[in-house]
Amino acid sequence: MTSLAISLSLVMSGAVLVEVIFGYPGVGNLLFTAITNNDYFVIQGITLFIVLSIGVVMLALDLVYPLIDPRIRYKRG
């Protein structure tokens, strides 16, 4: 499960390559266009979106872990 959540970052980075090569409209193509045009605000916005989406997925994974594997228990302090 952990490797599946971490592979989300690889999928997001691979989207840039696939969308540029095949000409699909999407976040990856927008990021490539922003990089070639030196549009720093769009680059920062897309980077923030990617980082936050990966952070939310990792948080959700941490919250779901005790339901998936009953051996994991969180102790209250």
N, CA, C, O and CB atoms as a CASP TS submission, in Angstrom:
PFRMAT TS
TARGET T0000
AUTHOR 0000-0000-0000
METHOD Language model
MODEL 1
PARENT N/A
ATOM      1  N   MET     1       0.821  -1.200   0.000  1.00  0.00           N
ATOM      2  CA  MET     1       0.000   0.000   0.000  1.00  0.00           C
ATOM      3  C   MET     1       0.859   1.254   0.000  1.00  0.00           C
ATOM      4  O   MET     1       0.538   2.244  -0.659  1.00  0.00           O
ATOM      5  CB  MET     1      -0.931   0.003   1.201  1.00  0.00           C
ATOM      6  N   THR     2       1.958   1.199   0.751  1.00  0.00           N
ATOM      7  CA  THR     2       2.823   2.377   0.809  1.00  0.00           C
ATOM      8  C   THR     2       3.445   2.656  -0.540  1.00  0.00           C
ATOM      9  O   THR     2       3.498   3.806  -0.976  1.00  0.00           O
ATOM     10  CB  THR     2       3.913   2.194   1.858  1.00  0.00           C
ATOM     11  N   SER     3       3.917   1.618  -1.205  1.00  0.00           N
ATOM     12  CA  SER     3       4.537   1.833  -2.516  1.00  0.00           C
ATOM     13  C   SER     3       3.515   2.303  -3.537  1.00  0.00           C
ATOM     14  O   SER     3       3.856   3.042  -4.461  1.00  0.00           O
ATOM     15  CB  SER     3       5.211   0.551  -3.006  1.00  0.00           C
ATOM     16  N   LEU     4       2.273   1.885  -3.382  1.00  0.00           N
ATOM     17  CA  LEU     4       1.222   2.356  -4.286  1.00  0.00           C
ATOM     18  C   LEU     4       0.974   3.848  -4.108  1.00  0.00           C
ATOM     19  O   LEU     4       0.791   4.572  -5.087  1.00  0.00           O
ATOM     20  CB  LEU     4      -0.076   1.578  -4.049  1.00  0.00           C
ATOM     21  N   ALA     5       0.968   4.306  -2.868  1.00  0.00           N
ATOM     22  CA  ALA     5       0.754   5.731  -2.614  1.00  0.00           C
ATOM     23  C   ALA     5       1.953   6.561  -3.064  1.00  0.00           C
ATOM     24  O   ALA     5       1.791   7.668  -3.576  1.00  0.00           O
ATOM     25  CB  ALA     5       0.482   5.971  -1.128  1.00  0.00           C
ATOM     26  N   ILE     6       3.156   6.022  -2.871  1.00  0.00           N
ATOM     27  CA  ILE     6       4.347   6.754  -3.289  1.00  0.00           C
ATOM     28  C   ILE     6       4.454   6.802  -4.811  1.00  0.00           C
ATOM     29  O   ILE     6       4.988   7.763  -5.364  1.00  0.00           O
ATOM     30  CB  ILE     6       5.602   6.113  -2.692  1.00  0.00           C
ATOM     31  N   SER     7       3.955   5.778  -5.487  1.00  0.00           N
ATOM     32  CA  SER     7       4.032   5.767  -6.948  1.00  0.00           C
ATOM     33  C   SER     7       3.130   6.828  -7.583  1.00  0.00           C
ATOM     34  O   SER     7       3.222   7.079  -8.784  1.00  0.00           O
ATOM     35  CB  SER     7       3.656   4.391  -7.476  1.00  0.00           C
ATOM     36  N   LEU     8       2.267   7.446  -6.791  1.00  0.00           N
ATOM     37  CA  LEU     8       1.451   8.542  -7.309  1.00  0.00           C
ATOM     38  C   LEU     8       2.323   9.664  -7.850  1.00  0.00           C
ATOM     39  O   LEU     8       1.979  10.285  -8.856  1.00  0.00           O
ATOM     40  CB  LEU     8       0.523   9.077  -6.221  1.00  0.00           C
ATOM     41  N   SER     9       3.447   9.930  -7.194  1.00  0.00           N
ATOM     42  CA  SER     9       4.342  10.979  -7.674  1.00  0.00           C
ATOM     43  C   SER     9       4.950  10.607  -9.018  1.00  0.00           C
ATOM     44  O   SER     9       5.166  11.483  -9.855  1.00  0.00           O
ATOM     45  CB  SER     9       5.447  11.244  -6.656  1.00  0.00           C
ATOM     46  N   LEU    10       5.228   9.334  -9.241  1.00  0.00           N
ATOM     47  CA  LEU    10       5.743   8.908 -10.531  1.00  0.00           C
ATOM     48  C   LEU    10       4.694   9.044 -11.625  1.00  0.00           C
ATOM     49  O   LEU    10       5.017   9.379 -12.764  1.00  0.00           O
ATOM     50  CB  LEU    10       6.229   7.475 -10.453  1.00  0.00           C
ATOM     51  N   VAL    11       3.449   8.786 -11.280  1.00  0.00           N
ATOM     52  CA  VAL    11       2.369   8.935 -12.248  1.00  0.00           C
ATOM     53  C   VAL    11       2.194  10.401 -12.633  1.00  0.00           C
ATOM     54  O   VAL    11       1.991  10.726 -13.802  1.00  0.00           O
ATOM     55  CB  VAL    11       1.058   8.370 -11.682  1.00  0.00           C
ATOM     56  N   MET    12       2.274  11.279 -11.638  1.00  0.00           N
ATOM     57  CA  MET    12       2.125  12.704 -11.923  1.00  0.00           C
ATOM     58  C   MET    12       3.281  13.215 -12.778  1.00  0.00           C
ATOM     59  O   MET    12       3.069  14.033 -13.673  1.00  0.00           O
ATOM     60  CB  MET    12       2.040  13.504 -10.617  1.00  0.00           C
ATOM     61  N   SER    13       4.494  12.746 -12.517  1.00  0.00           N
ATOM     62  CA  SER    13       5.618  13.206 -13.324  1.00  0.00           C
ATOM     63  C   SER    13       5.585  12.582 -14.712  1.00  0.00           C
ATOM     64  O   SER    13       6.036  13.202 -15.675  1.00  0.00           O
ATOM     65  CB  SER    13       6.939  12.880 -12.633  1.00  0.00           C
ATOM     66  N   GLY    14       5.066  11.379 -14.830  1.00  0.00           N
ATOM     67  CA  GLY    14       4.943  10.749 -16.136  1.00  0.00           C
ATOM     68  C   GLY    14       3.865  11.386 -16.986  1.00  0.00           C
ATOM     69  O   GLY    14       3.891  11.269 -18.212  1.00  0.00           O
ATOM     70  N   ALA    15       2.919  12.059 -16.353  1.00  0.00           N
ATOM     71  CA  ALA    15       1.851  12.720 -17.096  1.00  0.00           C
ATOM     72  C   ALA    15       2.407  13.829 -17.977  1.00  0.00           C
ATOM     73  O   ALA    15       1.892  14.072 -19.069  1.00  0.00           O
ATOM     74  CB  ALA    15       0.804  13.285 -16.137  1.00  0.00           C
ATOM     75  N   VAL    16       3.440  14.494 -17.517  1.00  0.00           N
ATOM     76  CA  VAL    16       4.046  15.563 -18.321  1.00  0.00           C
ATOM     77  C   VAL    16       4.592  14.981 -19.613  1.00  0.00           C
ATOM     78  O   VAL    16       4.344  15.524 -20.689  1.00  0.00           O
ATOM     79  CB  VAL    16       5.173  16.286 -17.534  1.00  0.00           C
ATOM     80  N   LEU    17       5.318  13.900 -19.523  1.00  0.00           N
ATOM     81  CA  LEU    17       5.927  13.282 -20.689  1.00  0.00           C
ATOM     82  C   LEU    17       4.874  12.769 -21.666  1.00  0.00           C
ATOM     83  O   LEU    17       4.978  13.016 -22.868  1.00  0.00           O
ATOM     84  CB  LEU    17       6.839  12.147 -20.261  1.00  0.00           C
ATOM     85  N   VAL    18       3.877  12.068 -21.176  1.00  0.00           N
ATOM     86  CA  VAL    18       2.842  11.500 -22.040  1.00  0.00           C
ATOM     87  C   VAL    18       2.024  12.598 -22.705  1.00  0.00           C
ATOM     88  O   VAL    18       1.735  12.515 -23.899  1.00  0.00           O
ATOM     89  CB  VAL    18       1.924  10.573 -21.238  1.00  0.00           C
ATOM     90  N   GLU    19       1.653  13.615 -21.957  1.00  0.00           N
ATOM     91  CA  GLU    19       0.814  14.671 -22.525  1.00  0.00           C
ATOM     92  C   GLU    19       1.564  15.511 -23.545  1.00  0.00           C
ATOM     93  O   GLU    19       0.968  15.978 -24.516  1.00  0.00           O
ATOM     94  CB  GLU    19       0.282  15.563 -21.423  1.00  0.00           C
ATOM     95  N   VAL    20       2.853  15.709 -23.344  1.00  0.00           N
ATOM     96  CA  VAL    20       3.628  16.489 -24.320  1.00  0.00           C
ATOM     97  C   VAL    20       3.839  15.687 -25.588  1.00  0.00           C
ATOM     98  O   VAL    20       3.700  16.226 -26.686  1.00  0.00           O
ATOM     99  CB  VAL    20       4.987  16.913 -23.730  1.00  0.00           C
ATOM    100  N   ILE    21       4.171  14.414 -25.462  1.00  0.00           N
ATOM    101  CA  ILE    21       4.442  13.597 -26.651  1.00  0.00           C
ATOM    102  C   ILE    21       3.185  13.392 -27.490  1.00  0.00           C
ATOM    103  O   ILE    21       3.230  13.538 -28.712  1.00  0.00           O
ATOM    104  CB  ILE    21       5.019  12.239 -26.242  1.00  0.00           C
ATOM    105  N   PHE    22       2.071  13.059 -26.857  1.00  0.00           N
ATOM    106  CA  PHE    22       0.848  12.761 -27.593  1.00  0.00           C
ATOM    107  C   PHE    22      -0.074  13.962 -27.772  1.00  0.00           C
ATOM    108  O   PHE    22      -1.099  13.856 -28.446  1.00  0.00           O
ATOM    109  CB  PHE    22       0.106  11.674 -26.899  1.00  0.00           C
ATOM    110  N   GLY    23       0.272  15.091 -27.185  1.00  0.00           N
ATOM    111  CA  GLY    23      -0.508  16.313 -27.379  1.00  0.00           C
ATOM    112  C   GLY    23      -1.823  16.332 -26.630  1.00  0.00           C
ATOM    113  O   GLY    23      -2.752  17.029 -27.038  1.00  0.00           O
ATOM    114  N   TYR    24      -1.925  15.589 -25.552  1.00  0.00           N
ATOM    115  CA  TYR    24      -3.142  15.605 -24.746  1.00  0.00           C
ATOM    116  C   TYR    24      -3.214  16.896 -23.940  1.00  0.00           C
ATOM    117  O   TYR    24      -2.202  17.332 -23.390  1.00  0.00           O
ATOM    118  CB  TYR    24      -3.196  14.378 -23.810  1.00  0.00           C
ATOM    119  N   PRO    25      -4.388  17.516 -23.860  1.00  0.00           N
ATOM    120  CA  PRO    25      -4.512  18.684 -22.977  1.00  0.00           C
ATOM    121  C   PRO    25      -4.652  18.215 -21.528  1.00  0.00           C
ATOM    122  O   PRO    25      -5.436  17.316 -21.227  1.00  0.00           O
ATOM    123  CB  PRO    25      -5.734  19.569 -23.388  1.00  0.00           C
ATOM    124  N   GLY    26      -3.893  18.828 -20.655  1.00  0.00           N
ATOM    125  CA  GLY    26      -3.959  18.447 -19.258  1.00  0.00           C
ATOM    126  C   GLY    26      -2.957  19.221 -18.435  1.00  0.00           C
ATOM    127  O   GLY    26      -2.343  20.174 -18.917  1.00  0.00           O
ATOM    128  N   VAL    27      -2.793  18.809 -17.189  1.00  0.00           N
ATOM    129  CA  VAL    27      -1.899  19.504 -16.266  1.00  0.00           C
ATOM    130  C   VAL    27      -0.448  19.372 -16.717  1.00  0.00           C
ATOM    131  O   VAL    27       0.325  20.324 -16.604  1.00  0.00           O
ATOM    132  CB  VAL    27      -2.064  18.956 -14.841  1.00  0.00           C
ATOM    133  N   GLY    28      -0.070  18.193 -17.229  1.00  0.00           N
ATOM    134  CA  GLY    28       1.302  17.996 -17.684  1.00  0.00           C
ATOM    135  C   GLY    28       1.646  18.872 -18.871  1.00  0.00           C
ATOM    136  O   GLY    28       2.729  19.455 -18.923  1.00  0.00           O
ATOM    137  N   ASN    29       0.738  18.970 -19.821  1.00  0.00           N
ATOM    138  CA  ASN    29       0.966  19.833 -20.980  1.00  0.00           C
ATOM    139  C   ASN    29       0.996  21.301 -20.561  1.00  0.00           C
ATOM    140  O   ASN    29       1.791  22.081 -21.085  1.00  0.00           O
ATOM    141  CB  ASN    29      -0.122  19.606 -22.046  1.00  0.00           C
ATOM    142  N   LEU    30       0.140  21.677 -19.626  1.00  0.00           N
ATOM    143  CA  LEU    30       0.136  23.046 -19.111  1.00  0.00           C
ATOM    144  C   LEU    30       1.443  23.366 -18.401  1.00  0.00           C
ATOM    145  O   LEU    30       1.976  24.466 -18.544  1.00  0.00           O
ATOM    146  CB  LEU    30      -1.044  23.256 -18.159  1.00  0.00           C
ATOM    147  N   LEU    31       1.962  22.408 -17.635  1.00  0.00           N
ATOM    148  CA  LEU    31       3.238  22.613 -16.956  1.00  0.00           C
ATOM    149  C   LEU    31       4.373  22.774 -17.959  1.00  0.00           C
ATOM    150  O   LEU    31       5.230  23.641 -17.785  1.00  0.00           O
ATOM    151  CB  LEU    31       3.533  21.448 -16.014  1.00  0.00           C
ATOM    152  N   PHE    32       4.391  21.955 -19.003  1.00  0.00           N
ATOM    153  CA  PHE    32       5.430  22.070 -20.020  1.00  0.00           C
ATOM    154  C   PHE    32       5.362  23.422 -20.729  1.00  0.00           C
ATOM    155  O   PHE    32       6.393  24.048 -20.974  1.00  0.00           O
ATOM    156  CB  PHE    32       5.302  20.935 -21.038  1.00  0.00           C
ATOM    157  N   THR    33       4.158  23.868 -21.056  1.00  0.00           N
ATOM    158  CA  THR    33       3.991  25.169 -21.703  1.00  0.00           C
ATOM    159  C   THR    33       4.440  26.294 -20.785  1.00  0.00           C
ATOM    160  O   THR    33       5.064  27.253 -21.240  1.00  0.00           O
ATOM    161  CB  THR    33       2.532  25.380 -22.117  1.00  0.00           C
ATOM    162  N   ALA    34       4.131  26.188 -19.503  1.00  0.00           N
ATOM    163  CA  ALA    34       4.538  27.215 -18.540  1.00  0.00           C
ATOM    164  C   ALA    34       6.056  27.250 -18.388  1.00  0.00           C
ATOM    165  O   ALA    34       6.637  28.326 -18.249  1.00  0.00           O
ATOM    166  CB  ALA    34       3.877  26.965 -17.174  1.00  0.00           C
ATOM    167  N   ILE    35       6.701  26.087 -18.412  1.00  0.00           N
ATOM    168  CA  ILE    35       8.159  26.045 -18.302  1.00  0.00           C
ATOM    169  C   ILE    35       8.810  26.668 -19.526  1.00  0.00           C
ATOM    170  O   ILE    35       9.771  27.426 -19.399  1.00  0.00           O
ATOM    171  CB  ILE    35       8.646  24.602 -18.123  1.00  0.00           C
ATOM    172  N   THR    36       8.296  26.356 -20.708  1.00  0.00           N
ATOM    173  CA  THR    36       8.892  26.923 -21.925  1.00  0.00           C
ATOM    174  C   THR    36       8.645  28.422 -22.046  1.00  0.00           C
ATOM    175  O   THR    36       9.432  29.126 -22.678  1.00  0.00           O
ATOM    176  CB  THR    36       8.340  26.218 -23.152  1.00  0.00           C
ATOM    177  N   ASN    37       7.556  28.923 -21.444  1.00  0.00           N
ATOM    178  CA  ASN    37       7.248  30.355 -21.506  1.00  0.00           C
ATOM    179  C   ASN    37       7.717  31.120 -20.278  1.00  0.00           C
ATOM    180  O   ASN    37       7.457  32.318 -20.167  1.00  0.00           O
ATOM    181  CB  ASN    37       5.766  30.550 -21.677  1.00  0.00           C
ATOM    182  N   ASN    38       8.403  30.453 -19.353  1.00  0.00           N
ATOM    183  CA  ASN    38       8.879  31.061 -18.110  1.00  0.00           C
ATOM    184  C   ASN    38       7.746  31.716 -17.314  1.00  0.00           C
ATOM    185  O   ASN    38       7.904  32.822 -16.797  1.00  0.00           O
ATOM    186  CB  ASN    38       9.954  32.093 -18.417  1.00  0.00           C
ATOM    187  N   ASP    39       6.627  31.041 -17.221  1.00  0.00           N
ATOM    188  CA  ASP    39       5.481  31.529 -16.458  1.00  0.00           C
ATOM    189  C   ASP    39       5.572  30.953 -15.047  1.00  0.00           C
ATOM    190  O   ASP    39       5.038  29.880 -14.765  1.00  0.00           O
ATOM    191  CB  ASP    39       4.124  31.134 -17.146  1.00  0.00           C
ATOM    192  N   TYR    40       6.251  31.676 -14.174  1.00  0.00           N
ATOM    193  CA  TYR    40       6.598  31.163 -12.854  1.00  0.00           C
ATOM    194  C   TYR    40       5.393  30.950 -11.952  1.00  0.00           C
ATOM    195  O   TYR    40       5.396  30.029 -11.135  1.00  0.00           O
ATOM    196  CB  TYR    40       7.552  32.095 -12.189  1.00  0.00           C
ATOM    197  N   PHE    41       4.371  31.772 -12.079  1.00  0.00           N
ATOM    198  CA  PHE    41       3.199  31.616 -11.220  1.00  0.00           C
ATOM    199  C   PHE    41       2.450  30.314 -11.534  1.00  0.00           C
ATOM    200  O   PHE    41       1.975  29.633 -10.625  1.00  0.00           O
ATOM    201  CB  PHE    41       2.257  32.821 -11.385  1.00  0.00           C
ATOM    202  N   VAL    42       2.350  29.978 -12.802  1.00  0.00           N
ATOM    203  CA  VAL    42       1.682  28.727 -13.176  1.00  0.00           C
ATOM    204  C   VAL    42       2.522  27.529 -12.726  1.00  0.00           C
ATOM    205  O   VAL    42       1.977  26.535 -12.245  1.00  0.00           O
ATOM    206  CB  VAL    42       1.436  28.672 -14.711  1.00  0.00           C
ATOM    207  N   ILE    43       3.845  27.622 -12.880  1.00  0.00           N
ATOM    208  CA  ILE    43       4.734  26.546 -12.431  1.00  0.00           C
ATOM    209  C   ILE    43       4.583  26.334 -10.927  1.00  0.00           C
ATOM    210  O   ILE    43       4.489  25.196 -10.467  1.00  0.00           O
ATOM    211  CB  ILE    43       6.209  26.870 -12.785  1.00  0.00           C
ATOM    212  N   GLN    44       4.561  27.417 -10.163  1.00  0.00           N
ATOM    213  CA  GLN    44       4.410  27.300  -8.714  1.00  0.00           C
ATOM    214  C   GLN    44       3.042  26.733  -8.338  1.00  0.00           C
ATOM    215  O   GLN    44       2.933  25.931  -7.410  1.00  0.00           O
ATOM    216  CB  GLN    44       4.611  28.663  -8.052  1.00  0.00           C
ATOM    217  N   GLY    45       2.010  27.146  -9.050  1.00  0.00           N
ATOM    218  CA  GLY    45       0.663  26.647  -8.766  1.00  0.00           C
ATOM    219  C   GLY    45       0.528  25.157  -9.036  1.00  0.00           C
ATOM    220  O   GLY    45      -0.051  24.430  -8.230  1.00  0.00           O
ATOM    221  N   ILE    46       1.057  24.698 -10.164  1.00  0.00           N
ATOM    222  CA  ILE    46       0.977  23.276 -10.493  1.00  0.00           C
ATOM    223  C   ILE    46       1.827  22.463  -9.524  1.00  0.00           C
ATOM    224  O   ILE    46       1.416  21.385  -9.097  1.00  0.00           O
ATOM    225  CB  ILE    46       1.432  23.027 -11.946  1.00  0.00           C
ATOM    226  N   THR    47       3.010  22.971  -9.172  1.00  0.00           N
ATOM    227  CA  THR    47       3.862  22.275  -8.217  1.00  0.00           C
ATOM    228  C   THR    47       3.179  22.177  -6.859  1.00  0.00           C
ATOM    229  O   THR    47       3.230  21.130  -6.215  1.00  0.00           O
ATOM    230  CB  THR    47       5.212  22.987  -8.083  1.00  0.00           C
ATOM    231  N   LEU    48       2.541  23.254  -6.419  1.00  0.00           N
ATOM    232  CA  LEU    48       1.803  23.236  -5.154  1.00  0.00           C
ATOM    233  C   LEU    48       0.664  22.230  -5.205  1.00  0.00           C
ATOM    234  O   LEU    48       0.433  21.505  -4.237  1.00  0.00           O
ATOM    235  CB  LEU    48       1.258  24.630  -4.829  1.00  0.00           C
ATOM    236  N   PHE    49      -0.045  22.180  -6.319  1.00  0.00           N
ATOM    237  CA  PHE    49      -1.140  21.227  -6.490  1.00  0.00           C
ATOM    238  C   PHE    49      -0.634  19.791  -6.397  1.00  0.00           C
ATOM    239  O   PHE    49      -1.258  18.959  -5.738  1.00  0.00           O
ATOM    240  CB  PHE    49      -1.841  21.453  -7.833  1.00  0.00           C
ATOM    241  N   ILE    50       0.480  19.493  -7.043  1.00  0.00           N
ATOM    242  CA  ILE    50       1.030  18.141  -7.030  1.00  0.00           C
ATOM    243  C   ILE    50       1.490  17.766  -5.617  1.00  0.00           C
ATOM    244  O   ILE    50       1.221  16.660  -5.149  1.00  0.00           O
ATOM    245  CB  ILE    50       2.204  18.025  -8.029  1.00  0.00           C
ATOM    246  N   VAL    51       2.179  18.684  -4.943  1.00  0.00           N
ATOM    247  CA  VAL    51       2.675  18.406  -3.594  1.00  0.00           C
ATOM    248  C   VAL    51       1.511  18.200  -2.623  1.00  0.00           C
ATOM    249  O   VAL    51       1.546  17.286  -1.799  1.00  0.00           O
ATOM    250  CB  VAL    51       3.581  19.554  -3.105  1.00  0.00           C
ATOM    251  N   LEU    52       0.496  19.033  -2.716  1.00  0.00           N
ATOM    252  CA  LEU    52      -0.658  18.878  -1.822  1.00  0.00           C
ATOM    253  C   LEU    52      -1.431  17.598  -2.103  1.00  0.00           C
ATOM    254  O   LEU    52      -1.901  16.949  -1.169  1.00  0.00           O
ATOM    255  CB  LEU    52      -1.588  20.073  -1.953  1.00  0.00           C
ATOM    256  N   SER    53      -1.570  17.224  -3.363  1.00  0.00           N
ATOM    257  CA  SER    53      -2.295  15.995  -3.677  1.00  0.00           C
ATOM    258  C   SER    53      -1.550  14.770  -3.158  1.00  0.00           C
ATOM    259  O   SER    53      -2.174  13.834  -2.659  1.00  0.00           O
ATOM    260  CB  SER    53      -2.513  15.876  -5.187  1.00  0.00           C
ATOM    261  N   ILE    54      -0.224  14.766  -3.270  1.00  0.00           N
ATOM    262  CA  ILE    54       0.553  13.651  -2.735  1.00  0.00           C
ATOM    263  C   ILE    54       0.473  13.643  -1.209  1.00  0.00           C
ATOM    264  O   ILE    54       0.396  12.575  -0.602  1.00  0.00           O
ATOM    265  CB  ILE    54       2.027  13.739  -3.200  1.00  0.00           C
ATOM    266  N   GLY    55       0.488  14.808  -0.591  1.00  0.00           N
ATOM    267  CA  GLY    55       0.365  14.891   0.865  1.00  0.00           C
ATOM    268  C   GLY    55      -0.977  14.386   1.353  1.00  0.00           C
ATOM    269  O   GLY    55      -1.041  13.705   2.377  1.00  0.00           O
ATOM    270  N   VAL    56      -2.045  14.702   0.647  1.00  0.00           N
ATOM    271  CA  VAL    56      -3.379  14.231   1.045  1.00  0.00           C
ATOM    272  C   VAL    56      -3.473  12.721   0.897  1.00  0.00           C
ATOM    273  O   VAL    56      -4.063  12.050   1.743  1.00  0.00           O
ATOM    274  CB  VAL    56      -4.476  14.918   0.204  1.00  0.00           C
ATOM    275  N   VAL    57      -2.897  12.182  -0.169  1.00  0.00           N
ATOM    276  CA  VAL    57      -2.927  10.731  -0.359  1.00  0.00           C
ATOM    277  C   VAL    57      -2.137  10.030   0.740  1.00  0.00           C
ATOM    278  O   VAL    57      -2.575   9.000   1.253  1.00  0.00           O
ATOM    279  CB  VAL    57      -2.365  10.352  -1.743  1.00  0.00           C
ATOM    280  N   MET    58      -0.985  10.572   1.107  1.00  0.00           N
ATOM    281  CA  MET    58      -0.193   9.952   2.176  1.00  0.00           C
ATOM    282  C   MET    58      -0.908  10.053   3.524  1.00  0.00           C
ATOM    283  O   MET    58      -0.844   9.115   4.319  1.00  0.00           O
ATOM    284  CB  MET    58       1.194  10.614   2.266  1.00  0.00           C
ATOM    285  N   LEU    59      -1.586  11.167   3.798  1.00  0.00           N
ATOM    286  CA  LEU    59      -2.365  11.301   5.026  1.00  0.00           C
ATOM    287  C   LEU    59      -3.511  10.301   5.058  1.00  0.00           C
ATOM    288  O   LEU    59      -3.762   9.668   6.084  1.00  0.00           O
ATOM    289  CB  LEU    59      -2.905  12.724   5.163  1.00  0.00           C
ATOM    290  N   ALA    60      -4.202  10.161   3.940  1.00  0.00           N
ATOM    291  CA  ALA    60      -5.299   9.195   3.870  1.00  0.00           C
ATOM    292  C   ALA    60      -4.786   7.779   4.078  1.00  0.00           C
ATOM    293  O   ALA    60      -5.448   6.965   4.722  1.00  0.00           O
ATOM    294  CB  ALA    60      -6.026   9.299   2.524  1.00  0.00           C
ATOM    295  N   LEU    61      -3.615   7.484   3.539  1.00  0.00           N
ATOM    296  CA  LEU    61      -3.033   6.161   3.733  1.00  0.00           C
ATOM    297  C   LEU    61      -2.712   5.921   5.205  1.00  0.00           C
ATOM    298  O   LEU    61      -2.963   4.832   5.722  1.00  0.00           O
ATOM    299  CB  LEU    61      -1.767   6.003   2.882  1.00  0.00           C
ATOM    300  N   ASP    62      -2.164   6.921   5.878  1.00  0.00           N
ATOM    301  CA  ASP    62      -1.870   6.771   7.305  1.00  0.00           C
ATOM    302  C   ASP    62      -3.137   6.564   8.133  1.00  0.00           C
ATOM    303  O   ASP    62      -3.107   5.844   9.131  1.00  0.00           O
ATOM    304  CB  ASP    62      -1.117   7.993   7.814  1.00  0.00           C
ATOM    305  N   LEU    63      -4.230   7.174   7.741  1.00  0.00           N
ATOM    306  CA  LEU    63      -5.480   7.011   8.480  1.00  0.00           C
ATOM    307  C   LEU    63      -6.155   5.677   8.197  1.00  0.00           C
ATOM    308  O   LEU    63      -6.886   5.161   9.042  1.00  0.00           O
ATOM    309  CB  LEU    63      -6.426   8.137   8.144  1.00  0.00           C
ATOM    310  N   VAL    64      -5.919   5.114   7.017  1.00  0.00           N
ATOM    311  CA  VAL    64      -6.568   3.861   6.631  1.00  0.00           C
ATOM    312  C   VAL    64      -5.742   2.640   7.042  1.00  0.00           C
ATOM    313  O   VAL    64      -6.269   1.529   7.101  1.00  0.00           O
ATOM    314  CB  VAL    64      -6.809   3.840   5.123  1.00  0.00           C
ATOM    315  N   TYR    65      -4.459   2.836   7.326  1.00  0.00           N
ATOM    316  CA  TYR    65      -3.582   1.720   7.669  1.00  0.00           C
ATOM    317  C   TYR    65      -4.125   0.818   8.779  1.00  0.00           C
ATOM    318  O   TYR    65      -4.086  -0.401   8.611  1.00  0.00           O
ATOM    319  CB  TYR    65      -2.249   2.250   8.079  1.00  0.00           C
ATOM    320  N   PRO    66      -4.626   1.335   9.896  1.00  0.00           N
ATOM    321  CA  PRO    66      -5.143   0.422  10.942  1.00  0.00           C
ATOM    322  C   PRO    66      -6.345  -0.401  10.484  1.00  0.00           C
ATOM    323  O   PRO    66      -6.586  -1.482  11.021  1.00  0.00           O
ATOM    324  CB  PRO    66      -5.532   1.220  12.175  1.00  0.00           C
ATOM    325  N   LEU    67      -7.089   0.080   9.519  1.00  0.00           N
ATOM    326  CA  LEU    67      -8.226  -0.693   9.005  1.00  0.00           C
ATOM    327  C   LEU    67      -7.761  -1.810   8.085  1.00  0.00           C
ATOM    328  O   LEU    67      -8.384  -2.871   8.026  1.00  0.00           O
ATOM    329  CB  LEU    67      -9.203   0.220   8.263  1.00  0.00           C
ATOM    330  N   ILE    68      -6.660  -1.573   7.360  1.00  0.00           N
ATOM    331  CA  ILE    68      -6.147  -2.572   6.429  1.00  0.00           C
ATOM    332  C   ILE    68      -5.397  -3.671   7.172  1.00  0.00           C
ATOM    333  O   ILE    68      -5.605  -4.855   6.907  1.00  0.00           O
ATOM    334  CB  ILE    68      -5.233  -1.917   5.390  1.00  0.00           C
ATOM    335  N   ASP    69      -4.537  -3.290   8.090  1.00  0.00           N
ATOM    336  CA  ASP    69      -3.704  -4.238   8.826  1.00  0.00           C
ATOM    337  C   ASP    69      -4.027  -4.115  10.315  1.00  0.00           C
ATOM    338  O   ASP    69      -3.639  -3.129  10.941  1.00  0.00           O
ATOM    339  CB  ASP    69      -2.181  -3.982   8.558  1.00  0.00           C
ATOM    340  N   PRO    70      -4.714  -5.075  10.885  1.00  0.00           N
ATOM    341  CA  PRO    70      -5.126  -4.949  12.287  1.00  0.00           C
ATOM    342  C   PRO    70      -3.957  -5.031  13.278  1.00  0.00           C
ATOM    343  O   PRO    70      -4.146  -4.719  14.454  1.00  0.00           O
ATOM    344  CB  PRO    70      -6.132  -6.026  12.614  1.00  0.00           C
ATOM    345  N   ARG    71      -2.766  -5.435  12.848  1.00  0.00           N
ATOM    346  CA  ARG    71      -1.608  -5.476  13.742  1.00  0.00           C
ATOM    347  C   ARG    71      -1.113  -4.090  14.087  1.00  0.00           C
ATOM    348  O   ARG    71      -0.405  -3.916  15.079  1.00  0.00           O
ATOM    349  CB  ARG    71      -0.488  -6.273  13.116  1.00  0.00           C
ATOM    350  N   ILE    72      -1.471  -3.101  13.289  1.00  0.00           N
ATOM    351  CA  ILE    72      -1.032  -1.728  13.527  1.00  0.00           C
ATOM    352  C   ILE    72      -2.023  -1.051  14.462  1.00  0.00           C
ATOM    353  O   ILE    72      -3.215  -0.980  14.164  1.00  0.00           O
ATOM    354  CB  ILE    72      -0.900  -0.936  12.192  1.00  0.00           C
ATOM    355  N   ARG    73      -1.542  -0.566  15.567  1.00  0.00           N
ATOM    356  CA  ARG    73      -2.368   0.153  16.523  1.00  0.00           C
ATOM    357  C   ARG    73      -1.672   1.432  16.903  1.00  0.00           C
ATOM    358  O   ARG    73      -0.462   1.447  17.129  1.00  0.00           O
ATOM    359  CB  ARG    73      -2.661  -0.701  17.767  1.00  0.00           C
ATOM    360  N   TYR    74      -2.427   2.503  16.974  1.00  0.00           N
ATOM    361  CA  TYR    74      -1.883   3.779  17.424  1.00  0.00           C
ATOM    362  C   TYR    74      -2.222   3.956  18.897  1.00  0.00           C
ATOM    363  O   TYR    74      -3.375   3.812  19.302  1.00  0.00           O
ATOM    364  CB  TYR    74      -2.440   4.965  16.576  1.00  0.00           C
ATOM    365  N   LYS    75      -1.222   4.262  19.677  1.00  0.00           N
ATOM    366  CA  LYS    75      -1.448   4.458  21.110  1.00  0.00           C
ATOM    367  C   LYS    75      -1.771   5.915  21.389  1.00  0.00           C
ATOM    368  O   LYS    75      -1.209   6.827  20.782  1.00  0.00           O
ATOM    369  CB  LYS    75      -0.216   4.015  21.926  1.00  0.00           C
ATOM    370  N   ARG    76      -2.678   6.108  22.312  1.00  0.00           N
ATOM    371  CA  ARG    76      -3.006   7.463  22.712  1.00  0.00           C
ATOM    372  C   ARG    76      -2.106   7.869  23.864  1.00  0.00           C
ATOM    373  O   ARG    76      -1.844   7.090  24.782  1.00  0.00           O
ATOM    374  CB  ARG    76      -4.495   7.584  23.104  1.00  0.00           C
ATOM    375  N   GLY    77      -1.645   9.095  23.793  1.00  0.00           N
ATOM    376  CA  GLY    77      -0.653   9.580  24.629  1.00  0.00           C
ATOM    377  C   GLY    77      -0.721   9.872  26.016  1.00  0.00           C
ATOM    378  O   GLY    77       0.271  10.302  26.605  1.00  0.00           O
TER
END
